Amino acid sequence: MSQNMIYNFDNNSDLKKWVIVNDDVMGGISSSNLIVEKDGHGVFQGRISTAYNGGFSSLRFNCKKIYVKDNTHFKIKIKGDGKDYQFRIKSNRDDYHSHIISFKTSGDWETVIIPIKEMYASFRGRKLDMKNFNSDYFEQITFLFGNKKDENFKLLIDNIILI
């Protein structure tokens, strides 16, 4: 089984490759940002507001096609705030839907293992009647936070590896 580094945050990370998409695209007022802390970890943090039908913040990374081949999982080294997050991928970055899976953070540094074949199709929070992820490649990854309540969030990301 080969490992493929998707992204490794460090003090030289080019944050322009990452895009913040908040609920302001549909009238909400949630806010978030991405910085690199002094230890070289990416920090995705913000404030969720459910006002004006809002309630989410997301962090996207568009990449060249990354072929899954014999890989079956993502391995993500993170430190969350004890809250639930979603990890999403898109076969084609222009697809309207994503394949998603939720994970809970512990508040400590941890490695989250995400089985690719368990990622289900979803659009705007609704599960779609489509197969779980079964493409040969993906072109976008996303971290999304939105637990349907007004709150702050903070997710430190060290690296994302395809295994």
C-alpha positions in Angstrom: 0.0 0.0 0.0 1.5 3.3 -1.1 1.1 6.6 0.8 0.4 9.8 -0.9 0.9 13.1 0.9 -2.0 15.3 -0.1 -1.0 18.3 2.0 1.5 18.9 4.8 1.2 22.2 6.7 4.4 23.9 7.7 5.7 27.5 8.2 6.2 27.8 4.4 2.6 26.7 3.4 1.1 28.7 0.6 -2.4 29.4 2.1 -3.5 30.9 -1.3 -4.1 27.2 -2.3 -6.9 27.0 0.3 -10.2 28.7 -0.1 -12.7 29.7 2.7 -16.3 29.2 1.8 -18.8 30.4 4.5 -22.5 30.6 4.5 -22.3 34.2 3.3 -22.7 32.6 -0.2 -26.4 32.1 0.7 -26.9 35.1 3.0 -25.4 33.9 6.3 -22.9 35.8 8.5 -20.6 33.0 9.7 -16.9 33.9 9.5 -13.7 31.9 9.5 -10.1 32.0 8.5 -7.0 30.0 8.0 -3.6 30.8 9.4 -0.4 28.9 10.1 0.6 28.9 13.7 4.2 29.2 14.9 4.6 25.4 15.1 3.6 25.2 11.4 0.1 23.7 11.8 -2.8 25.0 9.7 -5.5 26.6 12.0 -9.0 26.7 10.6 -11.1 28.7 13.0 -14.1 30.9 13.2 -17.6 31.7 14.5 -20.7 30.1 13.2 -24.0 32.1 13.2 -27.3 30.5 12.4 -28.8 34.0 11.6 -30.2 34.5 8.1 -30.4 30.7 7.6 -26.6 30.4 7.9 -24.6 27.9 9.9 -21.5 26.7 8.2 -17.9 27.4 7.4 -15.7 25.4 5.1 -12.1 25.2 4.0 -11.4 23.9 0.5 -8.3 22.7 -1.3 -8.4 22.2 -5.1 -5.7 19.9 -6.4 -4.8 18.3 -9.6 -6.4 14.8 -10.0 -5.2 12.6 -7.3 -5.7 8.9 -8.2 -7.0 6.7 -5.5 -5.7 3.4 -7.1 -4.9 0.9 -4.3 -5.5 3.4 -1.5 -8.5 2.9 0.7 -8.3 5.6 3.4 -7.4 9.1 4.3 -5.1 9.6 7.3 -5.5 13.1 8.8 -3.4 14.3 11.8 -5.5 17.0 13.6 -6.2 18.6 16.9 -9.8 19.7 17.2 -11.9 21.3 19.9 -14.0 18.2 20.8 -16.7 19.0 18.2 -17.9 17.2 15.1 -16.5 18.1 11.6 -17.0 16.8 8.1 -14.4 15.8 5.6 -15.5 16.0 2.0 -14.1 15.1 -1.4 -15.2 15.8 -4.9 -14.2 13.6 -7.9 -14.5 16.7 -10.1 -14.3 20.1 -8.4 -17.2 21.3 -10.5 -19.6 18.6 -9.2 -22.6 20.0 -7.4 -22.4 17.3 -4.7 -19.6 16.1 -2.4 -18.9 12.7 -0.8 -18.7 13.2 2.9 -18.0 11.6 6.3 -18.3 13.1 9.8 -15.8 12.7 12.5 -15.6 13.8 16.1 -12.5 15.5 17.5 -11.2 14.7 21.0 -9.4 18.0 21.9 -6.0 16.3 21.6 -3.7 15.6 18.7 -5.0 12.5 17.0 -5.0 10.7 13.7 -8.3 10.3 12.1 -8.7 7.4 9.6 -11.4 7.9 7.0 -12.5 5.0 4.8 -13.0 6.3 1.3 -15.7 3.8 0.4 -17.8 4.9 3.3 -18.0 8.5 2.1 -21.6 9.1 0.9 -23.0 11.6 -1.6 -24.5 14.8 -0.2 -25.7 18.2 -1.4 -26.6 21.0 0.9 -26.9 18.8 3.9 -29.0 16.1 2.3 -27.9 12.6 1.6 -28.3 11.7 -2.1 -29.5 8.5 -3.6 -26.1 7.8 -5.2 -23.3 5.3 -4.6 -20.7 5.9 -2.0 -17.5 7.3 -3.4 -16.2 5.0 -6.2 -14.3 7.2 -8.5 -10.7 6.6 -9.5 -9.6 10.1 -8.4 -10.6 13.3 -6.7 -9.9 16.9 -7.3 -11.0 18.7 -4.1 -10.9 18.1 -0.4 -12.9 20.2 2.1 -13.2 20.5 5.9 -16.6 21.7 6.9 -17.9 22.8 10.3 -21.6 23.5 11.1 -23.5 21.9 14.0 -26.7 24.0 13.7 -25.9 26.3 16.6 -24.1 29.6 17.2 -20.5 28.7 18.4 -16.8 29.2 17.8 -14.7 26.4 16.4 -11.0 25.7 15.9 -9.4 22.8 14.0 -5.6 22.4 13.8 -4.4 20.4 10.8 -1.0 18.9 10.5 -1.2 16.8 7.4 -3.5 14.8 5.1 -2.3 11.5 3.6 -3.9 9.0 1.3 -3.2 5.5 2.4 
